[in-house]
Amino acid sequence: MTDDRMALMEALQKADDGNFLRSVAETVLQILMEADVEGVIGAGRYERSGDRATWRNGYRDRTLDTRLGQLNLRIPKLRTGSYFPPFLEARKTTEKALVSVIQEAWIAGVSTRKVDDLVQAMGLSGISKSQVSKLCKDIDERVGAFLKRPLEGDR
């Protein structure tokens, strides 16, 4: 617990006024991940234990888009098995909502450039025309299948 307090104090001291909240959020989420992965492993960092399930194997970088801006997180990797922080699961729901908004805009006839403006207005860095096309490909396939279906009188 003392190490966690020290990490949080260091983050508070390093943070300047513009990035204060983002820095604190990154540090708190990192501390939560470290505690969670210790529970998954069954031992703390550098701790020898007979209950250990696996060992750490470095980190992978991941960004999390929030209202505070992009948070740069380091997700712990394990030698056997995997670890994914539970608080990032909600991101899948957010991505589904974003895809739905993009698809609805495309159906409504909004141009891909305007879709990019819409995505930026939602606080994200933007989206390319090709990404919009990929996201809307599923709609094209569904519409094509609907148009090729047999009609009641054709049977």
C-alpha positions as CSV (number, residue, x, y, z in Angstrom):
1,M,0.0,0.0,0.0
2,T,2.9,2.4,0.7
3,D,4.3,1.8,-2.8
4,D,0.9,2.8,-4.2
5,R,0.8,6.0,-2.2
6,M,4.4,6.8,-3.3
7,A,3.4,6.3,-7.0
8,L,0.4,8.5,-6.5
9,M,2.4,11.2,-4.8
10,E,5.0,11.1,-7.6
11,A,2.3,11.5,-10.2
12,L,0.8,14.4,-8.3
13,Q,4.2,16.1,-8.1
14,K,5.0,15.6,-11.8
15,A,1.6,16.6,-13.2
16,D,1.3,20.1,-14.5
17,D,-1.9,22.1,-14.3
18,G,-3.1,21.1,-17.8
19,N,-2.6,17.4,-17.4
20,F,-3.2,17.0,-13.7
21,L,-6.4,14.9,-13.9
22,R,-5.2,12.8,-16.8
23,S,-2.0,12.0,-15.0
24,V,-3.8,11.1,-11.8
25,A,-6.3,8.9,-13.7
26,E,-3.4,7.0,-15.5
27,T,-1.7,6.4,-12.2
28,V,-4.8,5.2,-10.4
29,L,-5.7,2.9,-13.2
30,Q,-2.2,1.5,-13.3
31,I,-2.3,0.9,-9.5
32,L,-5.7,-0.9,-9.9
33,M,-4.3,-3.1,-12.7
34,E,-1.2,-4.0,-10.6
35,A,-3.3,-5.0,-7.6
36,D,-5.7,-7.0,-9.8
37,V,-2.9,-8.9,-11.6
38,E,-1.3,-9.7,-8.3
39,G,-4.6,-11.4,-7.3
40,V,-4.7,-13.3,-10.6
41,I,-1.1,-14.5,-10.2
42,G,-1.4,-15.3,-6.5
43,A,1.8,-13.4,-5.5
44,G,3.1,-9.8,-5.5
45,R,5.8,-8.5,-7.7
46,Y,9.1,-10.2,-7.0
47,E,7.4,-12.3,-4.3
48,R,8.1,-16.0,-4.0
49,S,5.0,-18.0,-3.2
50,G,3.8,-21.6,-3.5
51,D,0.3,-20.3,-4.5
52,R,1.7,-18.6,-7.6
53,A,-0.3,-19.5,-10.7
54,T,2.0,-17.8,-13.3
55,W,4.6,-15.1,-13.7
56,R,4.6,-11.6,-15.2
57,N,6.0,-11.2,-18.7
58,G,6.3,-7.5,-19.3
59,Y,3.7,-5.0,-20.4
60,R,1.7,-4.0,-23.5
61,D,0.8,-0.4,-24.2
62,R,-2.8,0.5,-24.7
63,T,-4.5,3.9,-24.9
64,L,-7.9,4.6,-23.4
65,D,-10.0,7.4,-24.8
66,T,-11.7,9.4,-22.0
67,R,-13.1,12.8,-21.5
68,L,-9.8,13.7,-20.0
69,G,-8.0,12.8,-23.2
70,Q,-6.1,9.7,-24.1
71,L,-4.7,7.8,-21.2
72,N,-1.6,5.7,-21.8
73,L,-1.8,2.5,-19.9
74,R,0.6,-0.4,-19.5
75,I,-1.3,-3.6,-19.2
76,P,0.7,-6.4,-17.5
77,K,1.3,-9.6,-19.6
78,L,1.5,-13.1,-18.1
79,R,3.6,-16.0,-19.2
80,T,0.7,-18.4,-19.2
81,G,-2.9,-17.3,-19.5
82,S,-3.9,-13.7,-20.1
83,Y,-4.9,-10.7,-18.2
84,F,-7.2,-8.0,-19.4
85,P,-8.4,-5.2,-17.0
86,P,-12.2,-5.4,-16.2
87,F,-12.6,-1.6,-16.5
88,L,-11.6,-1.8,-20.2
89,E,-14.5,-4.2,-21.0
90,A,-16.9,-1.3,-21.1
91,R,-14.9,0.0,-24.0
92,K,-16.4,-2.7,-26.2
93,T,-19.9,-1.2,-25.5
94,T,-18.6,2.3,-26.3
95,E,-17.1,1.0,-29.6
96,K,-20.4,-0.6,-30.5
97,A,-22.2,2.7,-29.8
98,L,-19.7,4.6,-31.9
99,V,-20.1,2.1,-34.8
100,S,-23.9,2.5,-34.6
101,V,-23.6,6.3,-34.7
102,I,-21.4,6.1,-37.8
103,Q,-23.7,3.6,-39.5
104,E,-26.7,5.7,-38.8
105,A,-25.0,8.8,-40.2
106,W,-24.0,6.8,-43.3
107,I,-27.6,5.5,-43.8
108,A,-28.9,9.1,-43.4
109,G,-26.6,10.1,-46.3
110,V,-24.0,12.0,-44.4
111,S,-20.7,12.2,-46.3
112,T,-17.6,10.4,-45.0
113,R,-15.9,13.8,-44.4
114,K,-18.9,14.9,-42.3
115,V,-18.7,11.6,-40.4
116,D,-15.1,12.4,-39.6
117,D,-16.2,15.8,-38.2
118,L,-18.9,14.0,-36.2
119,V,-16.4,11.6,-34.7
120,Q,-14.1,14.5,-33.8
121,A,-17.0,16.3,-32.2
122,M,-17.5,13.3,-30.0
123,G,-14.0,13.7,-28.6
124,L,-12.1,11.1,-30.6
125,S,-9.1,11.8,-32.9
126,G,-11.1,11.1,-36.1
127,I,-11.9,8.4,-38.6
128,S,-10.8,7.9,-42.2
129,K,-13.0,7.3,-45.2
130,S,-11.8,3.8,-45.5
131,Q,-12.7,3.0,-41.9
132,V,-16.2,4.4,-42.4
133,S,-16.5,2.1,-45.5
134,K,-15.3,-0.9,-43.6
135,L,-17.8,-0.2,-40.8
136,C,-20.7,0.2,-43.2
137,K,-19.8,-2.9,-45.3
138,D,-22.0,-5.0,-43.1
139,I,-25.0,-2.7,-43.9
140,D,-24.3,-3.1,-47.6
141,E,-24.3,-6.9,-47.3
142,R,-27.6,-6.9,-45.4
143,V,-29.3,-4.5,-47.9
144,G,-28.0,-6.7,-50.8
145,A,-29.4,-9.8,-49.2
146,F,-32.7,-8.0,-48.5
147,L,-33.0,-6.9,-52.1
148,K,-32.2,-10.4,-53.5
149,R,-34.8,-12.2,-51.3
150,P,-37.6,-13.9,-53.1
151,L,-40.9,-12.0,-53.0
152,E,-44.2,-13.5,-52.0
153,G,-45.6,-13.6,-55.6
154,D,-42.4,-15.2,-57.0
155,R,-42.7,-18.5,-55.1
